Amino acid sequence: MALSRAKPLSALRQFLEGQASAGLVLMGAAVIAMVVANSPAAADYEHVLHSMVGPLSFHHWVNDGLMAIFFLLVGLEIKREIMDGQLSSWPRRILPGIAAAGGMAVPALVYLAFNSGATARGWAIPAATDIAFALGVIALLGNRVPISLRVFLTALAIIDDLGAVVIIAFFYTAQISLFDLGAAAVITLLLFALNRSGVRRLAPYLLIGAVLWIFVLRSGIHATLAGVILAFAIPLQGTPGKPDADEHSPLHRLEHWLHLPVGFLIVPIFGLANAGVPILGLQPEAFTAPVTIGVGLGLLVGKVIGVFGTSMIAIRLGIADMPAHASRLQLAGTALLCGIGFTMSLFITLLAFSNDLLLQAEAKIGIVAGSLLAGLLGYALLRVAKGERSEGADDNQSIV
């Protein structure tokens, strides 16, 4: 399915390169957090995380406040891709959609094969893919990976993020405050009324969105979902009658403004605040605990089986086409990279085991180990795998 040659491809490349660079920064933040958490500065690290800043601790501000902005960007990307991008038609949605569904279901089943009872609550931890980390690894490979696979991975991760949002809303919600939930519903209607009435200035949406965040936080539903709700209310169309109106629409402008601060500030801060695991203080049993094994194998094995297996079934049945110029080995390598579940997996860990620090630590060990092995193996396989034709022709060809 061909795209126009210049602007769309250039915009796509800018997005992929930005995500890849952010992934490399996130890798550095995760390493720093692990080193600090296992150094003499560990006590100071914990003190900073639990210091109160107004009504919430610094840790809560990061996870409930800054991550709401992260989810706002995720929501904007989901809306743009569904309405006007790589997921705007069913032929484009089929392969990444099937792969994303398999990539969420199989890791969850692998986790549940090792866990039952109280620890079964962590079933969604290995179901997520970290697009920034995965594209960061692909960036290291240069043009060895066809652009079609980068688009496939991006579309899959966006659908995966949508699935994670649904999972958080339905499975990791605390007790509900009906008053605050009702107030949030009224504010949501107001946001969509602004959209329908043709308001194209961002300021009203952002101000009302901040109020929405407060009520969602108080309602018992996780506060980050306010970011997704706000994103879907932001207009994708620009002011009628103006040249290139849609390219400068509120959604495109806000997405452009958020990419750098989210990728290079918010997500690394989240990594610094949550990736630190005091490994030296854990008992040896923590490294072989059911949660650790379930999360690690869910990411490393479950993702490959889920993404690659369902993709090949869909391709063999003629439901979907193989990404352009990509080989099966390259698709398998990309499926391995989907096993990098860092940011969203850490986030779901905090929700699943909010009152058990030991289970959090075990899950984090599984996330780090599974993601690291998946990334290394995916990198190695993509480095040696050959595409169906040289990458040099890829720039002027269909990219999906």
SVG drawing of the C-alpha trace seen along z (x, -y; Angstrom):
<svg xmlns="http://www.w3.org/2000/svg" viewBox="-22 -30 50 53">
<polyline fill="none" stroke="black" stroke-width="0.4" points="0.0,0.0 1.9,-3.0 2.2,-6.3 3.0,-9.7 6.7,-10.0 7.9,-13.1 6.0,-14.6 4.2,-11.5 7.3,-9.4 9.4,-12.3 7.0,-12.8 7.0,-9.1 10.8,-8.9 10.9,-11.9 8.4,-10.1 10.4,-6.8 13.8,-8.6 12.4,-10.6 11.0,-7.4 14.3,-5.6 16.4,-8.4 14.0,-8.5 14.4,-4.8 18.2,-5.1 17.7,-7.9 15.3,-5.6 17.9,-2.8 20.4,-5.1 17.8,-6.2 17.0,-2.6 20.7,-1.7 21.2,-4.7 18.2,-3.7 19.5,-0.2 23.0,-1.4 21.7,-3.9 19.3,-1.5 22.2,0.9 24.7,-1.7 25.3,-3.6 22.9,-6.3 19.9,-3.9 18.5,-5.4 18.6,-8.9 17.0,-7.5 14.1,-6.1 13.8,-9.3 13.4,-11.4 10.8,-9.1 8.7,-9.2 9.1,-13.0 5.8,-14.8 5.2,-17.5 1.9,-19.1 -0.8,-16.4 1.1,-13.7 4.6,-12.1 7.1,-12.7 6.6,-9.1 2.9,-9.6 3.4,-12.9 5.5,-11.0 3.2,-8.0 -0.1,-9.8 0.8,-13.2 3.6,-13.1 2.4,-9.7 -1.0,-11.3 0.9,-13.5 2.6,-10.4 -0.9,-8.8 -2.1,-12.0 0.6,-11.6 -0.3,-7.9 -3.9,-8.8 -3.1,-11.5 -1.0,-9.0 -3.7,-6.3 -6.4,-8.8 -4.2,-10.1 -3.2,-6.7 -6.8,-5.4 -8.3,-8.5 -5.6,-9.5 -2.5,-7.2 -1.2,-3.7 -4.4,-2.3 -6.9,-4.3 -8.2,-1.4 -8.9,2.3 -6.2,3.6 -3.6,1.6 -5.0,2.7 -5.2,6.4 -1.6,7.6 -0.5,5.4 -4.0,5.8 -3.8,9.6 -0.1,9.5 -1.0,7.2 -3.9,9.4 -1.6,12.5 1.2,10.5 -1.1,9.6 -2.9,12.9 -0.1,15.4 2.3,13.6 -0.7,13.4 -1.3,17.1 2.4,17.9 2.4,15.8 -0.8,17.5 0.9,20.9 3.3,20.0 1.0,18.0 -2.4,18.4 -4.2,16.8 -2.9,13.4 0.0,13.3 -2.3,14.0 -3.2,10.3 0.0,9.5 -1.2,11.3 -1.1,8.1 2.5,7.2 4.2,9.0 1.4,8.1 2.8,4.6 5.4,3.5 7.6,0.5 7.8,-1.2 10.6,-3.7 12.9,-0.9 12.1,1.4 12.7,-1.4 15.8,-2.4 17.2,1.1 16.1,0.9 17.9,-2.5 21.2,-0.7 20.7,1.5 20.4,-1.3 19.0,-0.3 19.3,3.5 15.6,3.3 13.1,2.5 10.9,-0.6 7.9,1.7 8.8,3.5 9.4,0.3 5.9,-0.8 4.5,2.6 6.2,2.4 4.9,-1.1 1.3,-0.2 1.5,2.9 2.7,1.0 0.0,-1.7 -2.7,1.0 -0.9,2.6 -1.0,-0.7 -4.7,-0.9 -5.2,2.6 -3.1,1.6 -5.4,-1.4 -8.5,0.8 -6.9,3.3 -6.0,0.6 -9.5,-0.8 -11.3,2.5 -8.9,4.6 -6.8,2.2 -9.4,-0.2 -9.8,-0.7 -13.0,-1.5 -15.1,-4.0 -16.3,-7.4 -19.6,-7.8 -19.6,-11.6 -16.2,-12.2 -16.8,-9.7 -20.0,-11.6 -18.1,-14.9 -15.5,-13.4 -18.2,-12.2 -19.7,-15.7 -16.3,-17.3 -15.7,-14.7 -19.0,-15.7 -17.9,-19.3 -14.6,-18.5 -16.4,-16.7 -18.9,-19.6 -16.0,-22.0 -14.8,-19.7 -18.3,-19.5 -18.7,-23.3 -15.5,-23.9 -13.2,-25.2 -9.7,-24.9 -7.7,-26.7 -5.8,-24.3 -6.0,-26.3 -9.6,-25.5 -9.0,-21.8 -5.9,-21.8 -7.4,-23.8 -10.6,-21.6 -8.3,-18.5 -6.5,-19.5 -9.8,-19.6 -10.7,-16.3 -7.4,-14.8 -8.3,-15.9 -11.7,-14.2 -10.4,-11.1 -7.7,-10.9 -10.3,-11.2 -12.7,-8.8 -10.7,-5.6 -10.0,-5.1 -6.3,-5.6 -5.6,-9.2 -3.5,-8.6 -6.7,-7.6 -7.7,-11.3 -4.8,-11.9 -6.4,-9.4 -9.9,-10.9 -8.5,-14.4 -6.6,-13.2 -9.7,-11.8 -11.4,-15.1 -8.7,-17.1 -9.7,-18.0 -7.8,-16.3 -9.1,-18.8 -7.8,-22.3 -9.6,-25.6 -11.7,-25.2 -10.6,-27.3 -7.0,-27.7 -4.1,-26.2 -2.8,-23.0 -5.3,-23.4 -5.2,-19.7 -1.4,-19.6 -1.6,-22.4 -4.7,-21.1 -4.8,-21.2 -4.0,-17.4 -0.9,-17.7 0.3,-20.8 -0.1,-19.3 1.5,-16.0 4.4,-17.9 4.9,-19.9 4.7,-16.8 7.1,-14.5 10.4,-16.0 9.4,-16.6 7.7,-13.2 10.4,-11.2 13.4,-12.9 12.1,-14.1 8.9,-12.4 9.6,-8.8 13.2,-8.9 12.1,-10.4 9.5,-7.5 12.3,-5.1 14.6,-6.7 11.7,-6.6 10.6,-3.0 13.4,-0.9 15.5,-0.8 15.4,2.6 17.5,3.3 18.8,6.6 21.6,6.9 19.0,6.8 16.8,9.6 16.8,13.2 18.0,15.7 14.4,17.1 13.2,13.8 15.1,14.5 13.3,17.8 9.9,16.8 6.8,17.6 6.2,13.8 9.8,13.4 9.6,16.4 6.1,15.6 7.0,12.1 10.4,12.9 9.1,15.8 6.0,14.0 8.0,11.2 10.8,13.4 8.8,16.4 5.1,15.4 5.6,12.3 7.5,14.2 4.9,16.9 2.0,14.4 3.3,11.8 5.2,14.0 2.9,17.1 -0.3,15.2 1.3,13.1 2.4,16.1 -1.0,17.8 -2.7,14.7 -0.2,14.4 -0.5,18.2 -4.3,17.9 -4.1,14.9 -5.8,12.6 -2.8,10.3 0.4,9.7 4.0,10.0 5.5,6.5 7.2,5.3 10.8,6.6 10.9,8.4 11.8,12.0 10.4,14.4 13.6,14.1 13.3,10.4 9.6,10.6 10.7,13.1 13.4,10.6 10.9,7.8 8.6,10.1 11.4,10.6 11.8,6.8 8.1,6.7 9.2,8.6 10.8,5.3 7.9,4.3 9.7,1.8 7.6,-1.4 4.1,0.0 5.0,3.2 6.6,1.3 3.4,-0.9 1.1,2.1 3.4,3.7 2.7,0.8 -1.0,1.2 -1.1,4.9 1.0,5.1 0.5,1.7 0.8,2.9 3.5,5.6 7.1,4.3 8.5,7.9 6.1,8.8 7.0,5.5 10.7,6.3 10.1,9.8 8.1,8.4 10.7,5.7 13.5,8.4 11.4,10.3 10.8,7.2 14.4,6.2 15.6,9.8 13.0,10.6 13.2,7.2 17.1,7.4 17.2,10.9 14.4,10.1 16.2,7.0 19.6,8.7 18.2,11.7 16.0,9.5 19.0,7.3 21.2,10.3 18.6,11.9 17.8,8.7 21.6,8.1 22.1,11.4 18.7,11.8 18.4,10.8 15.4,9.2 13.8,10.2 15.6,7.5 18.2,4.8 17.1,2.0 18.4,-0.6 15.2,-0.3 13.0,-0.5 12.8,-4.3 10.9,-4.6 8.6,-1.7 5.4,-0.9 6.1,-0.9 3.2,1.2"/>
</svg>
